[in-house]
Amino acid sequence: MTIVVGWTPSPQGEAALTFALDEADRRGEELYVLNTSKGDRISDPRYADDDQLAEARRRLEESGIGFEIVQEIDPRGGAEHVLDAAERVSASAIVIGLRRRSPTGKLLFGSEAQTILLEADCPVLAVKAPR
């Protein structure tokens, strides 16, 4: 089976990738690492540049865990792309990183993580970056 991880070059994304690597090793599964953006890398710091993508690939290769890393622009947003990927690969789980936000921030701006948590057909593991 496969674990889908929504990865961004951020503390939250790195926490998700680290957790997903450990979880994949524990379960004996592969990873499907997804980096997506609504726009392009100039306007979206969550979309990895070539150096960040190469570093993530190096970490994955060194782990010895089978993986596929996908980077795409999707105007629907990260949540829909992660959910579609999980369905497509019959994911056993999804791993996402969470930002620390105020209740007002959550109310005003919505949450990609909340969409994944509510809509996924498989377990979702949500991790926070260290403070």
Sequence and secondary structure as in RCSB ss.txt:
>XXXX:A:sequence
MTIVVGWTPSPQGEAALTFALDEADRRGEELYVLNTSKGDRISDPRYADDDQLAEARRRLEESGIGFEIVQEIDP
RGGAEHVLDAAERVSASAIVIGLRRRSPTGKLLFGSEAQTILLEADCPVLAVKAPR
>XXXX:A:secstr
 EEEEE  SSHHHHHHHHHHHHHHHHHT EEEEEEEESS TTT TTS  HHHHHHHHHHHHHHT  EEEEEEE T
T HHHHHHHHHHHTT SEEEEEE    HHHHHHH  HHHHHHHH SS EEEEE   
